[in-house]
């Protein structure tokens, strides 16, 4: 029980620490080095730029989901849920 709770907090800590790096890399991917036209890379269309931009959101949601899942598993083992 305690291991799952601590594991959930570790996942949150590592995920939050890496979130700015993921956001920076997403910004670099949107400006793909082939020239920037209006804030978007020249070879990236509007739809693909939007999907690349959502990568940070999906990363954050995945970190939260994994941490909550681990915590719920720990609470179930302890009989609290």
C-alpha positions as CSV (number, residue, x, y, z in Angstrom):
1,X,0.0,0.0,0.0
2,X,2.6,2.5,1.1
3,X,4.8,1.6,-1.9
4,X,2.1,2.4,-4.4
5,X,1.4,5.7,-2.7
6,X,5.0,6.7,-2.7
7,X,5.4,5.5,-6.3
8,X,2.5,7.8,-7.3
9,X,4.2,10.7,-5.7
10,X,7.5,9.9,-7.4
11,X,5.7,9.7,-10.8
12,X,4.2,13.1,-10.2
13,X,7.5,14.6,-9.1
14,X,9.5,13.2,-12.1
15,X,6.6,14.1,-14.5
16,X,6.3,17.7,-13.3
17,X,10.1,18.1,-13.4
18,X,10.2,16.9,-17.0
19,X,7.2,18.9,-18.2
20,X,9.1,22.1,-19.1
21,X,11.6,20.0,-21.2
22,X,8.7,18.4,-23.0
23,X,7.1,21.8,-23.7
24,X,10.4,23.2,-25.0
25,X,10.9,20.2,-27.3
26,X,7.4,20.6,-28.6
27,X,8.1,24.3,-29.4
28,X,11.3,23.2,-31.2
29,X,9.3,20.6,-33.2
30,X,6.8,23.2,-34.2
31,X,9.6,25.4,-35.6
32,X,11.2,22.5,-37.4
33,X,14.4,24.3,-38.5
34,X,13.2,24.9,-42.0
35,X,12.2,28.5,-41.5
36,X,9.4,30.0,-39.5
37,X,6.4,31.6,-41.2
38,X,4.0,33.3,-38.9
39,X,5.2,31.5,-35.8
40,X,4.8,28.0,-37.4
41,X,7.5,26.0,-39.1
42,X,7.4,26.2,-42.9
43,X,6.8,22.5,-43.4
44,X,4.1,22.1,-40.7
45,X,0.5,22.7,-41.6
46,X,-2.1,24.1,-39.2
47,X,-3.6,20.7,-38.3
48,X,-0.2,19.1,-37.6
49,X,0.9,22.1,-35.6
50,X,-2.2,21.8,-33.4
51,X,-1.6,18.1,-32.8
52,X,2.1,18.7,-32.0
53,X,1.0,21.5,-29.6
54,X,-1.3,19.1,-27.8
55,X,1.6,16.8,-27.0
56,X,2.3,18.7,-23.7
57,X,-1.3,18.4,-22.7
58,X,-1.4,14.6,-23.4
59,X,1.9,14.2,-21.5
60,X,0.5,16.0,-18.4
61,X,-2.7,14.0,-18.5
62,X,-0.8,10.7,-18.8
63,X,1.4,11.6,-15.8
64,X,-1.8,12.5,-13.7
65,X,-3.6,9.3,-14.8
66,X,-0.6,7.0,-13.9
67,X,-0.1,8.7,-10.6
68,X,-3.9,8.4,-9.7
69,X,-4.0,4.8,-10.8
70,X,-1.0,3.9,-8.6
71,X,-2.5,5.7,-5.7
72,X,-5.9,4.0,-6.1
73,X,-4.2,0.6,-6.3
74,X,-2.4,1.3,-3.1
75,X,-5.7,2.5,-1.4
76,X,-7.4,-0.7,-2.6
77,X,-4.7,-2.9,-1.1
78,X,-5.1,-1.1,2.2
79,X,-8.9,-1.6,2.1
80,X,-9.6,2.1,2.1
81,X,-11.3,2.1,-1.3
